[in-house]
């Protein structure tokens, strides 16, 4: 996700060490596996291709979150942890 990738992982972990709101969906590594039927992943070539395609799909969703956060200047533009 773009929000977590904009800084170093260590800095992000230190900044958000006390965050307890975990009601958001972390779709970065499992969006296509939840959307597509499992028989597509049986083919090894298709499995490899879909695993390489997942970051691109997650990036397109993050781009929509940037547009959604444009009107709210109090949050970071890459923030995905909203409830609506």
PDB file with one MODEL, atoms N, CA, C and O in Angstrom:
MODEL        1
ATOM      1  N   UNK A   1       0.830  -1.153   0.000  1.00  0.00           N
ATOM      2  CA  UNK A   1       0.000   0.000   0.000  1.00  0.00           C
ATOM      3  C   UNK A   1       0.890   1.237   0.000  1.00  0.00           C
ATOM      4  O   UNK A   1       1.959   1.253   0.610  1.00  0.00           O
ATOM      5  N   UNK A   2       0.440   2.240  -0.677  1.00  0.00           N
ATOM      6  CA  UNK A   2       1.252   3.438  -0.844  1.00  0.00           C
ATOM      7  C   UNK A   2       1.511   4.149   0.477  1.00  0.00           C
ATOM      8  O   UNK A   2       2.574   4.742   0.662  1.00  0.00           O
ATOM      9  N   UNK A   3       0.562   4.098   1.387  1.00  0.00           N
ATOM     10  CA  UNK A   3       0.716   4.774   2.670  1.00  0.00           C
ATOM     11  C   UNK A   3       1.862   4.173   3.474  1.00  0.00           C
ATOM     12  O   UNK A   3       2.607   4.897   4.134  1.00  0.00           O
ATOM     13  N   UNK A   4       2.003   2.865   3.421  1.00  0.00           N
ATOM     14  CA  UNK A   4       3.072   2.204   4.172  1.00  0.00           C
ATOM     15  C   UNK A   4       4.406   2.271   3.444  1.00  0.00           C
ATOM     16  O   UNK A   4       5.455   2.181   4.082  1.00  0.00           O
ATOM     17  N   UNK A   5       4.392   2.426   2.126  1.00  0.00           N
ATOM     18  CA  UNK A   5       5.623   2.431   1.348  1.00  0.00           C
ATOM     19  C   UNK A   5       6.266   3.801   1.210  1.00  0.00           C
ATOM     20  O   UNK A   5       7.383   3.894   0.702  1.00  0.00           O
ATOM     21  N   UNK A   6       5.602   4.869   1.642  1.00  0.00           N
ATOM     22  CA  UNK A   6       6.170   6.196   1.416  1.00  0.00           C
ATOM     23  C   UNK A   6       7.322   6.505   2.365  1.00  0.00           C
ATOM     24  O   UNK A   6       8.126   7.391   2.075  1.00  0.00           O
ATOM     25  N   UNK A   7       7.424   5.802   3.490  1.00  0.00           N
ATOM     26  CA  UNK A   7       8.538   5.969   4.416  1.00  0.00           C
ATOM     27  C   UNK A   7       9.221   4.631   4.629  1.00  0.00           C
ATOM     28  O   UNK A   7       8.753   3.602   4.141  1.00  0.00           O
ATOM     29  N   UNK A   8      10.314   4.646   5.351  1.00  0.00           N
ATOM     30  CA  UNK A   8      10.966   3.398   5.730  1.00  0.00           C
ATOM     31  C   UNK A   8      10.051   2.594   6.636  1.00  0.00           C
ATOM     32  O   UNK A   8       9.262   3.163   7.390  1.00  0.00           O
ATOM     33  N   UNK A   9      10.152   1.285   6.567  1.00  0.00           N
ATOM     34  CA  UNK A   9       9.294   0.427   7.369  1.00  0.00           C
ATOM     35  C   UNK A   9       9.482   0.670   8.859  1.00  0.00           C
ATOM     36  O   UNK A   9       8.510   0.652   9.615  1.00  0.00           O
ATOM     37  N   UNK A  10      10.707   0.895   9.288  1.00  0.00           N
ATOM     38  CA  UNK A  10      10.984   1.127  10.701  1.00  0.00           C
ATOM     39  C   UNK A  10      10.338   2.418  11.190  1.00  0.00           C
ATOM     40  O   UNK A  10       9.779   2.463  12.286  1.00  0.00           O
ATOM     41  N   UNK A  11      10.416   3.473  10.368  1.00  0.00           N
ATOM     42  CA  UNK A  11       9.802   4.735  10.756  1.00  0.00           C
ATOM     43  C   UNK A  11       8.285   4.624  10.799  1.00  0.00           C
ATOM     44  O   UNK A  11       7.638   5.191  11.680  1.00  0.00           O
ATOM     45  N   UNK A  12       7.729   3.900   9.856  1.00  0.00           N
ATOM     46  CA  UNK A  12       6.280   3.706   9.853  1.00  0.00           C
ATOM     47  C   UNK A  12       5.842   2.923  11.085  1.00  0.00           C
ATOM     48  O   UNK A  12       4.825   3.253  11.693  1.00  0.00           O
ATOM     49  N   UNK A  13       6.591   1.897  11.460  1.00  0.00           N
ATOM     50  CA  UNK A  13       6.249   1.105  12.638  1.00  0.00           C
ATOM     51  C   UNK A  13       6.346   1.931  13.912  1.00  0.00           C
ATOM     52  O   UNK A  13       5.503   1.800  14.799  1.00  0.00           O
ATOM     53  N   UNK A  14       7.363   2.780  14.014  1.00  0.00           N
ATOM     54  CA  UNK A  14       7.500   3.621  15.202  1.00  0.00           C
ATOM     55  C   UNK A  14       6.379   4.654  15.269  1.00  0.00           C
ATOM     56  O   UNK A  14       5.861   4.936  16.350  1.00  0.00           O
ATOM     57  N   UNK A  15       6.009   5.210  14.142  1.00  0.00           N
ATOM     58  CA  UNK A  15       4.964   6.234  14.122  1.00  0.00           C
ATOM     59  C   UNK A  15       3.602   5.658  14.489  1.00  0.00           C
ATOM     60  O   UNK A  15       2.785   6.348  15.099  1.00  0.00           O
ATOM     61  N   UNK A  16       3.346   4.412  14.127  1.00  0.00           N
ATOM     62  CA  UNK A  16       2.032   3.807  14.338  1.00  0.00           C
ATOM     63  C   UNK A  16       2.077   2.654  15.337  1.00  0.00           C
ATOM     64  O   UNK A  16       1.313   1.696  15.217  1.00  0.00           O
ATOM     65  N   UNK A  17       2.958   2.743  16.310  1.00  0.00           N
ATOM     66  CA  UNK A  17       3.124   1.637  17.254  1.00  0.00           C
ATOM     67  C   UNK A  17       1.904   1.478  18.170  1.00  0.00           C
ATOM     68  O   UNK A  17       1.607   0.364  18.603  1.00  0.00           O
ATOM     69  N   UNK A  18       1.208   2.549  18.464  1.00  0.00           N
ATOM     70  CA  UNK A  18       0.083   2.487  19.394  1.00  0.00           C
ATOM     71  C   UNK A  18      -1.270   2.534  18.682  1.00  0.00           C
ATOM     72  O   UNK A  18      -2.295   2.709  19.340  1.00  0.00           O
ATOM     73  N   UNK A  19      -1.298   2.387  17.381  1.00  0.00           N
ATOM     74  CA  UNK A  19      -2.575   2.375  16.661  1.00  0.00           C
ATOM     75  C   UNK A  19      -3.322   1.080  16.951  1.00  0.00           C
ATOM     76  O   UNK A  19      -2.764  -0.011  16.826  1.00  0.00           O
ATOM     77  N   UNK A  20      -4.578   1.207  17.337  1.00  0.00           N
ATOM     78  CA  UNK A  20      -5.382   0.021  17.650  1.00  0.00           C
ATOM     79  C   UNK A  20      -6.576  -0.121  16.729  1.00  0.00           C
ATOM     80  O   UNK A  20      -7.276  -1.132  16.799  1.00  0.00           O
ATOM     81  N   UNK A  21      -6.834   0.841  15.876  1.00  0.00           N
ATOM     82  CA  UNK A  21      -7.984   0.769  14.988  1.00  0.00           C
ATOM     83  C   UNK A  21      -7.658  -0.177  13.835  1.00  0.00           C
ATOM     84  O   UNK A  21      -6.969   0.207  12.890  1.00  0.00           O
ATOM     85  N   UNK A  22      -8.146  -1.401  13.911  1.00  0.00           N
ATOM     86  CA  UNK A  22      -7.860  -2.381  12.866  1.00  0.00           C
ATOM     87  C   UNK A  22      -9.127  -2.795  12.130  1.00  0.00           C
ATOM     88  O   UNK A  22      -9.285  -3.963  11.775  1.00  0.00           O
ATOM     89  N   UNK A  23     -10.028  -1.850  11.900  1.00  0.00           N
ATOM     90  CA  UNK A  23     -11.267  -2.146  11.195  1.00  0.00           C
ATOM     91  C   UNK A  23     -11.122  -2.015   9.686  1.00  0.00           C
ATOM     92  O   UNK A  23     -12.079  -2.289   8.961  1.00  0.00           O
ATOM     93  N   UNK A  24      -9.976  -1.611   9.194  1.00  0.00           N
ATOM     94  CA  UNK A  24      -9.770  -1.461   7.763  1.00  0.00           C
ATOM     95  C   UNK A  24      -9.358  -2.790   7.141  1.00  0.00           C
ATOM     96  O   UNK A  24      -8.909  -3.702   7.836  1.00  0.00           O
ATOM     97  N   UNK A  25      -9.514  -2.885   5.850  1.00  0.00           N
ATOM     98  CA  UNK A  25      -9.178  -4.102   5.116  1.00  0.00           C
ATOM     99  C   UNK A  25      -7.804  -3.920   4.488  1.00  0.00           C
ATOM    100  O   UNK A  25      -7.564  -2.942   3.782  1.00  0.00           O
ATOM    101  N   UNK A  26      -6.919  -4.848   4.742  1.00  0.00           N
ATOM    102  CA  UNK A  26      -5.592  -4.812   4.131  1.00  0.00           C
ATOM    103  C   UNK A  26      -5.619  -5.707   2.891  1.00  0.00           C
ATOM    104  O   UNK A  26      -5.472  -6.925   2.993  1.00  0.00           O
ATOM    105  N   UNK A  27      -5.802  -5.108   1.751  1.00  0.00           N
ATOM    106  CA  UNK A  27      -6.045  -5.837   0.510  1.00  0.00           C
ATOM    107  C   UNK A  27      -4.804  -5.983  -0.341  1.00  0.00           C
ATOM    108  O   UNK A  27      -4.900  -6.459  -1.472  1.00  0.00           O
ATOM    109  N   UNK A  28      -3.671  -5.602   0.140  1.00  0.00           N
ATOM    110  CA  UNK A  28      -2.479  -5.502  -0.690  1.00  0.00           C
ATOM    111  C   UNK A  28      -2.026  -6.834  -1.282  1.00  0.00           C
ATOM    112  O   UNK A  28      -1.657  -6.889  -2.455  1.00  0.00           O
ATOM    113  N   UNK A  29      -2.045  -7.892  -0.503  1.00  0.00           N
ATOM    114  CA  UNK A  29      -1.479  -9.148  -0.988  1.00  0.00           C
ATOM    115  C   UNK A  29      -2.506 -10.243  -1.239  1.00  0.00           C
ATOM    116  O   UNK A  29      -2.128 -11.358  -1.600  1.00  0.00           O
ATOM    117  N   UNK A  30      -3.787  -9.961  -1.061  1.00  0.00           N
ATOM    118  CA  UNK A  30      -4.771 -11.029  -1.248  1.00  0.00           C
ATOM    119  C   UNK A  30      -6.021 -10.602  -1.997  1.00  0.00           C
ATOM    120  O   UNK A  30      -7.046 -11.278  -1.903  1.00  0.00           O
ATOM    121  N   UNK A  31      -5.970  -9.508  -2.733  1.00  0.00           N
ATOM    122  CA  UNK A  31      -7.182  -9.041  -3.395  1.00  0.00           C
ATOM    123  C   UNK A  31      -7.613  -9.968  -4.532  1.00  0.00           C
ATOM    124  O   UNK A  31      -8.802 -10.261  -4.662  1.00  0.00           O
ATOM    125  N   UNK A  32      -6.693 -10.426  -5.338  1.00  0.00           N
ATOM    126  CA  UNK A  32      -7.081 -11.299  -6.441  1.00  0.00           C
ATOM    127  C   UNK A  32      -7.392 -12.720  -5.971  1.00  0.00           C
ATOM    128  O   UNK A  32      -8.228 -13.399  -6.567  1.00  0.00           O
ATOM    129  N   UNK A  33      -6.740 -13.167  -4.926  1.00  0.00           N
ATOM    130  CA  UNK A  33      -7.042 -14.510  -4.428  1.00  0.00           C
ATOM    131  C   UNK A  33      -8.432 -14.571  -3.820  1.00  0.00           C
ATOM    132  O   UNK A  33      -9.053 -15.634  -3.817  1.00  0.00           O
ATOM    133  N   UNK A  34      -8.932 -13.460  -3.306  1.00  0.00           N
ATOM    134  CA  UNK A  34     -10.292 -13.443  -2.767  1.00  0.00           C
ATOM    135  C   UNK A  34     -11.339 -13.211  -3.849  1.00  0.00           C
ATOM    136  O   UNK A  34     -12.488 -13.623  -3.690  1.00  0.00           O
ATOM    137  N   UNK A  35     -10.967 -12.566  -4.934  1.00  0.00           N
ATOM    138  CA  UNK A  35     -11.934 -12.250  -5.976  1.00  0.00           C
ATOM    139  C   UNK A  35     -12.075 -13.342  -7.037  1.00  0.00           C
ATOM    140  O   UNK A  35     -13.167 -13.565  -7.559  1.00  0.00           O
ATOM    141  N   UNK A  36     -10.991 -14.009  -7.347  1.00  0.00           N
ATOM    142  CA  UNK A  36     -11.009 -14.987  -8.433  1.00  0.00           C
ATOM    143  C   UNK A  36     -11.253 -16.398  -7.896  1.00  0.00           C
ATOM    144  O   UNK A  36     -10.912 -16.699  -6.752  1.00  0.00           O
ATOM    145  N   UNK A  37     -11.837 -17.248  -8.716  1.00  0.00           N
ATOM    146  CA  UNK A  37     -12.063 -18.624  -8.262  1.00  0.00           C
ATOM    147  C   UNK A  37     -10.749 -19.394  -8.111  1.00  0.00           C
ATOM    148  O   UNK A  37      -9.778 -19.104  -8.810  1.00  0.00           O
ATOM    149  N   UNK A  38     -10.712 -20.359  -7.215  1.00  0.00           N
ATOM    150  CA  UNK A  38      -9.444 -21.052  -6.933  1.00  0.00           C
ATOM    151  C   UNK A  38      -8.928 -21.931  -8.068  1.00  0.00           C
ATOM    152  O   UNK A  38      -7.737 -22.240  -8.109  1.00  0.00           O
ATOM    153  N   UNK A  39      -9.801 -22.341  -8.991  1.00  0.00           N
ATOM    154  CA  UNK A  39      -9.307 -23.219 -10.062  1.00  0.00           C
ATOM    155  C   UNK A  39      -8.405 -22.475 -11.035  1.00  0.00           C
ATOM    156  O   UNK A  39      -7.657 -23.112 -11.776  1.00  0.00           O
ATOM    157  N   UNK A  40      -8.452 -21.146 -11.055  1.00  0.00           N
ATOM    158  CA  UNK A  40      -7.550 -20.378 -11.912  1.00  0.00           C
ATOM    159  C   UNK A  40      -6.117 -20.485 -11.398  1.00  0.00           C
ATOM    160  O   UNK A  40      -5.167 -20.479 -12.180  1.00  0.00           O
ATOM    161  N   UNK A  41      -5.971 -20.583 -10.084  1.00  0.00           N
ATOM    162  CA  UNK A  41      -4.642 -20.644  -9.479  1.00  0.00           C
ATOM    163  C   UNK A  41      -4.011 -22.032  -9.575  1.00  0.00           C
ATOM    164  O   UNK A  41      -2.865 -22.199  -9.159  1.00  0.00           O
ATOM    165  N   UNK A  42      -4.706 -23.020 -10.099  1.00  0.00           N
ATOM    166  CA  UNK A  42      -4.132 -24.359 -10.217  1.00  0.00           C
ATOM    167  C   UNK A  42      -3.054 -24.435 -11.296  1.00  0.00           C
ATOM    168  O   UNK A  42      -2.108 -25.216 -11.189  1.00  0.00           O
ATOM    169  N   UNK A  43      -3.205 -23.626 -12.320  1.00  0.00           N
ATOM    170  CA  UNK A  43      -2.189 -23.567 -13.364  1.00  0.00           C
ATOM    171  C   UNK A  43      -0.996 -22.768 -12.829  1.00  0.00           C
ATOM    172  O   UNK A  43      -1.176 -21.647 -12.353  1.00  0.00           O
ATOM    173  N   UNK A  44       0.191 -23.312 -12.899  1.00  0.00           N
ATOM    174  CA  UNK A  44       1.364 -22.655 -12.301  1.00  0.00           C
ATOM    175  C   UNK A  44       1.729 -21.364 -13.026  1.00  0.00           C
ATOM    176  O   UNK A  44       2.165 -20.401 -12.394  1.00  0.00           O
ATOM    177  N   UNK A  45       1.555 -21.336 -14.339  1.00  0.00           N
ATOM    178  CA  UNK A  45       1.873 -20.127 -15.089  1.00  0.00           C
ATOM    179  C   UNK A  45       0.894 -19.010 -14.759  1.00  0.00           C
ATOM    180  O   UNK A  45       1.291 -17.858 -14.588  1.00  0.00           O
ATOM    181  N   UNK A  46      -0.386 -19.355 -14.671  1.00  0.00           N
ATOM    182  CA  UNK A  46      -1.403 -18.361 -14.330  1.00  0.00           C
ATOM    183  C   UNK A  46      -1.247 -17.897 -12.890  1.00  0.00           C
ATOM    184  O   UNK A  46      -1.472 -16.726 -12.583  1.00  0.00           O
ATOM    185  N   UNK A  47      -0.865 -18.806 -12.013  1.00  0.00           N
ATOM    186  CA  UNK A  47      -0.639 -18.459 -10.617  1.00  0.00           C
ATOM    187  C   UNK A  47       0.492 -17.432 -10.496  1.00  0.00           C
ATOM    188  O   UNK A  47       0.378 -16.454  -9.757  1.00  0.00           O
ATOM    189  N   UNK A  48       1.559 -17.663 -11.216  1.00  0.00           N
ATOM    190  CA  UNK A  48       2.694 -16.747 -11.188  1.00  0.00           C
ATOM    191  C   UNK A  48       2.304 -15.383 -11.757  1.00  0.00           C
ATOM    192  O   UNK A  48       2.684 -14.347 -11.211  1.00  0.00           O
ATOM    193  N   UNK A  49       1.550 -15.386 -12.847  1.00  0.00           N
ATOM    194  CA  UNK A  49       1.122 -14.135 -13.458  1.00  0.00           C
ATOM    195  C   UNK A  49       0.197 -13.348 -12.538  1.00  0.00           C
ATOM    196  O   UNK A  49       0.352 -12.135 -12.397  1.00  0.00           O
ATOM    197  N   UNK A  50      -0.761 -14.021 -11.911  1.00  0.00           N
ATOM    198  CA  UNK A  50      -1.691 -13.329 -11.026  1.00  0.00           C
ATOM    199  C   UNK A  50      -1.004 -12.804  -9.775  1.00  0.00           C
ATOM    200  O   UNK A  50      -1.388 -11.756  -9.256  1.00  0.00           O
ATOM    201  N   UNK A  51      -0.006 -13.507  -9.289  1.00  0.00           N
ATOM    202  CA  UNK A  51       0.743 -12.997  -8.143  1.00  0.00           C
ATOM    203  C   UNK A  51       1.558 -11.767  -8.511  1.00  0.00           C
ATOM    204  O   UNK A  51       1.773 -10.889  -7.675  1.00  0.00           O
ATOM    205  N   UNK A  52       2.011 -11.701  -9.753  1.00  0.00           N
ATOM    206  CA  UNK A  52       2.716 -10.498 -10.196  1.00  0.00           C
ATOM    207  C   UNK A  52       1.747  -9.353 -10.482  1.00  0.00           C
ATOM    208  O   UNK A  52       2.141  -8.188 -10.448  1.00  0.00           O
ATOM    209  N   UNK A  53       0.497  -9.670 -10.760  1.00  0.00           N
ATOM    210  CA  UNK A  53      -0.503  -8.664 -11.083  1.00  0.00           C
ATOM    211  C   UNK A  53      -1.128  -8.026  -9.845  1.00  0.00           C
ATOM    212  O   UNK A  53      -1.687  -6.933  -9.935  1.00  0.00           O
ATOM    213  N   UNK A  54      -1.044  -8.681  -8.706  1.00  0.00           N
ATOM    214  CA  UNK A  54      -1.682  -8.175  -7.490  1.00  0.00           C
ATOM    215  C   UNK A  54      -1.194  -6.798  -7.057  1.00  0.00           C
ATOM    216  O   UNK A  54      -2.030  -5.982  -6.669  1.00  0.00           O
ATOM    217  N   UNK A  55       0.094  -6.480  -7.096  1.00  0.00           N
ATOM    218  CA  UNK A  55       0.490  -5.114  -6.721  1.00  0.00           C
ATOM    219  C   UNK A  55      -0.084  -4.041  -7.640  1.00  0.00           C
ATOM    220  O   UNK A  55      -0.355  -2.925  -7.195  1.00  0.00           O
ATOM    221  N   UNK A  56      -0.269  -4.364  -8.902  1.00  0.00           N
ATOM    222  CA  UNK A  56      -0.853  -3.379  -9.818  1.00  0.00           C
ATOM    223  C   UNK A  56      -2.320  -3.122  -9.506  1.00  0.00           C
ATOM    224  O   UNK A  56      -2.788  -1.986  -9.583  1.00  0.00           O
ATOM    225  N   UNK A  57      -3.037  -4.171  -9.159  1.00  0.00           N
ATOM    226  CA  UNK A  57      -4.445  -4.003  -8.793  1.00  0.00           C
ATOM    227  C   UNK A  57      -4.553  -3.211  -7.503  1.00  0.00           C
ATOM    228  O   UNK A  57      -5.415  -2.341  -7.378  1.00  0.00           O
ATOM    229  N   UNK A  58      -3.698  -3.500  -6.556  1.00  0.00           N
ATOM    230  CA  UNK A  58      -3.713  -2.763  -5.299  1.00  0.00           C
ATOM    231  C   UNK A  58      -3.314  -1.305  -5.513  1.00  0.00           C
ATOM    232  O   UNK A  58      -3.817  -0.421  -4.820  1.00  0.00           O
ATOM    233  N   UNK A  59      -2.423  -1.046  -6.457  1.00  0.00           N
ATOM    234  CA  UNK A  59      -2.045   0.321  -6.770  1.00  0.00           C
ATOM    235  C   UNK A  59      -3.212   1.099  -7.356  1.00  0.00           C
ATOM    236  O   UNK A  59      -3.389   2.274  -7.035  1.00  0.00           O
ATOM    237  N   UNK A  60      -4.005   0.474  -8.201  1.00  0.00           N
ATOM    238  CA  UNK A  60      -5.168   1.166  -8.765  1.00  0.00           C
ATOM    239  C   UNK A  60      -6.197   1.485  -7.692  1.00  0.00           C
ATOM    240  O   UNK A  60      -6.854   2.524  -7.758  1.00  0.00           O
ATOM    241  N   UNK A  61      -6.347   0.612  -6.710  1.00  0.00           N
ATOM    242  CA  UNK A  61      -7.259   0.900  -5.608  1.00  0.00           C
ATOM    243  C   UNK A  61      -6.701   2.028  -4.749  1.00  0.00           C
ATOM    244  O   UNK A  61      -7.457   2.873  -4.271  1.00  0.00           O
ATOM    245  N   UNK A  62      -5.400   2.050  -4.550  1.00  0.00           N
ATOM    246  CA  UNK A  62      -4.782   3.140  -3.793  1.00  0.00           C
ATOM    247  C   UNK A  62      -4.943   4.475  -4.513  1.00  0.00           C
ATOM    248  O   UNK A  62      -5.082   5.512  -3.865  1.00  0.00           O
ATOM    249  N   UNK A  63      -4.926   4.462  -5.819  1.00  0.00           N
ATOM    250  CA  UNK A  63      -5.138   5.701  -6.571  1.00  0.00           C
ATOM    251  C   UNK A  63      -6.543   6.245  -6.328  1.00  0.00           C
ATOM    252  O   UNK A  63      -6.736   7.458  -6.250  1.00  0.00           O
ATOM    253  N   UNK A  64      -7.521   5.352  -6.210  1.00  0.00           N
ATOM    254  CA  UNK A  64      -8.885   5.799  -5.900  1.00  0.00           C
ATOM    255  C   UNK A  64      -8.970   6.349  -4.482  1.00  0.00           C
ATOM    256  O   UNK A  64      -9.730   7.286  -4.232  1.00  0.00           O
ATOM    257  N   UNK A  65      -8.206   5.786  -3.549  1.00  0.00           N
ATOM    258  CA  UNK A  65      -8.181   6.329  -2.199  1.00  0.00           C
ATOM    259  C   UNK A  65      -7.568   7.721  -2.181  1.00  0.00           C
ATOM    260  O   UNK A  65      -7.969   8.559  -1.374  1.00  0.00           O
ATOM    261  N   UNK A  66      -6.601   7.984  -3.060  1.00  0.00           N
ATOM    262  CA  UNK A  66      -6.033   9.324  -3.142  1.00  0.00           C
ATOM    263  C   UNK A  66      -7.088  10.327  -3.568  1.00  0.00           C
ATOM    264  O   UNK A  66      -7.137  11.437  -3.038  1.00  0.00           O
ATOM    265  N   UNK A  67      -7.928   9.953  -4.513  1.00  0.00           N
ATOM    266  CA  UNK A  67      -8.996  10.840  -4.954  1.00  0.00           C
ATOM    267  C   UNK A  67     -10.013  11.026  -3.839  1.00  0.00           C
ATOM    268  O   UNK A  67     -10.534  12.126  -3.654  1.00  0.00           O
ATOM    269  N   UNK A  68     -10.299   9.978  -3.102  1.00  0.00           N
ATOM    270  CA  UNK A  68     -11.250  10.054  -2.001  1.00  0.00           C
ATOM    271  C   UNK A  68     -10.721  10.929  -0.872  1.00  0.00           C
ATOM    272  O   UNK A  68     -11.498  11.638  -0.232  1.00  0.00           O
ATOM    273  N   UNK A  69      -9.427  10.895  -0.616  1.00  0.00           N
ATOM    274  CA  UNK A  69      -8.828  11.684   0.452  1.00  0.00           C
ATOM    275  C   UNK A  69      -8.494  13.106   0.029  1.00  0.00           C
ATOM    276  O   UNK A  69      -8.034  13.894   0.856  1.00  0.00           O
ATOM    277  N   UNK A  70      -8.709  13.453  -1.219  1.00  0.00           N
ATOM    278  CA  UNK A  70      -8.356  14.785  -1.701  1.00  0.00           C
ATOM    279  C   UNK A  70      -9.165  15.865  -1.002  1.00  0.00           C
ATOM    280  O   UNK A  70      -8.652  16.952  -0.738  1.00  0.00           O
ATOM    281  N   UNK A  71     -10.432  15.573  -0.700  1.00  0.00           N
ATOM    282  CA  UNK A  71     -11.284  16.578  -0.071  1.00  0.00           C
ATOM    283  C   UNK A  71     -11.009  16.729   1.422  1.00  0.00           C
ATOM    284  O   UNK A  71     -11.391  17.741   2.010  1.00  0.00           O
ATOM    285  N   UNK A  72     -10.362  15.757   2.046  1.00  0.00           N
ATOM    286  CA  UNK A  72     -10.093  15.804   3.475  1.00  0.00           C
ATOM    287  C   UNK A  72      -8.619  16.149   3.682  1.00  0.00           C
ATOM    288  O   UNK A  72      -7.749  15.291   3.535  1.00  0.00           O
ATOM    289  N   UNK A  73      -8.349  17.386   4.016  1.00  0.00           N
ATOM    290  CA  UNK A  73      -6.967  17.835   4.145  1.00  0.00           C
ATOM    291  C   UNK A  73      -6.344  17.476   5.484  1.00  0.00           C
ATOM    292  O   UNK A  73      -5.158  17.739   5.686  1.00  0.00           O
ATOM    293  N   UNK A  74      -7.084  16.892   6.394  1.00  0.00           N
ATOM    294  CA  UNK A  74      -6.552  16.537   7.711  1.00  0.00           C
ATOM    295  C   UNK A  74      -5.817  15.190   7.705  1.00  0.00           C
ATOM    296  O   UNK A  74      -5.048  14.910   8.624  1.00  0.00           O
ATOM    297  N   UNK A  75      -6.039  14.364   6.695  1.00  0.00           N
ATOM    298  CA  UNK A  75      -5.377  13.064   6.631  1.00  0.00           C
ATOM    299  C   UNK A  75      -4.364  13.077   5.490  1.00  0.00           C
ATOM    300  O   UNK A  75      -4.431  13.910   4.586  1.00  0.00           O
ATOM    301  N   UNK A  76      -3.443  12.151   5.552  1.00  0.00           N
ATOM    302  CA  UNK A  76      -2.468  11.994   4.479  1.00  0.00           C
ATOM    303  C   UNK A  76      -3.177  11.535   3.216  1.00  0.00           C
ATOM    304  O   UNK A  76      -4.172  10.815   3.295  1.00  0.00           O
ATOM    305  N   UNK A  77      -2.683  11.937   2.059  1.00  0.00           N
ATOM    306  CA  UNK A  77      -3.399  11.597   0.832  1.00  0.00           C
ATOM    307  C   UNK A  77      -3.334  10.118   0.499  1.00  0.00           C
ATOM    308  O   UNK A  77      -4.148   9.634  -0.287  1.00  0.00           O
ATOM    309  N   UNK A  78      -2.375   9.377   1.082  1.00  0.00           N
ATOM    310  CA  UNK A  78      -2.272   7.949   0.835  1.00  0.00           C
ATOM    311  C   UNK A  78      -2.962   7.113   1.903  1.00  0.00           C
ATOM    312  O   UNK A  78      -2.856   5.886   1.875  1.00  0.00           O
ATOM    313  N   UNK A  79      -3.660   7.732   2.836  1.00  0.00           N
ATOM    314  CA  UNK A  79      -4.252   7.002   3.947  1.00  0.00           C
ATOM    315  C   UNK A  79      -5.412   6.144   3.460  1.00  0.00           C
ATOM    316  O   UNK A  79      -6.275   6.624   2.725  1.00  0.00           O
ATOM    317  N   UNK A  80      -5.436   4.903   3.855  1.00  0.00           N
ATOM    318  CA  UNK A  80      -6.500   3.969   3.460  1.00  0.00           C
ATOM    319  C   UNK A  80      -7.292   3.485   4.662  1.00  0.00           C
ATOM    320  O   UNK A  80      -8.162   2.627   4.507  1.00  0.00           O
ATOM    321  N   UNK A  81      -7.030   3.990   5.826  1.00  0.00           N
ATOM    322  CA  UNK A  81      -7.617   3.451   7.047  1.00  0.00           C
ATOM    323  C   UNK A  81      -8.891   4.176   7.439  1.00  0.00           C
ATOM    324  O   UNK A  81      -9.119   4.377   8.632  1.00  0.00           O
ATOM    325  N   UNK A  82      -9.725   4.576   6.509  1.00  0.00           N
ATOM    326  CA  UNK A  82     -10.977   5.241   6.845  1.00  0.00           C
ATOM    327  C   UNK A  82     -12.112   4.242   6.818  1.00  0.00           C
ATOM    328  O   UNK A  82     -11.967   3.148   6.272  1.00  0.00           O
ATOM    329  N   UNK A  83     -13.225   4.601   7.394  1.00  0.00           N
ATOM    330  CA  UNK A  83     -14.351   3.676   7.562  1.00  0.00           C
ATOM    331  C   UNK A  83     -15.476   3.957   6.575  1.00  0.00           C
ATOM    332  O   UNK A  83     -16.635   3.729   6.921  1.00  0.00           O
ATOM    333  N   UNK A  84     -15.214   4.413   5.430  1.00  0.00           N
ATOM    334  CA  UNK A  84     -16.346   4.661   4.556  1.00  0.00           C
ATOM    335  C   UNK A  84     -15.985   4.929   3.158  1.00  0.00           C
ATOM    336  O   UNK A  84     -16.864   5.153   2.326  1.00  0.00           O
TER     337      UNK A  84
ENDMDL
END
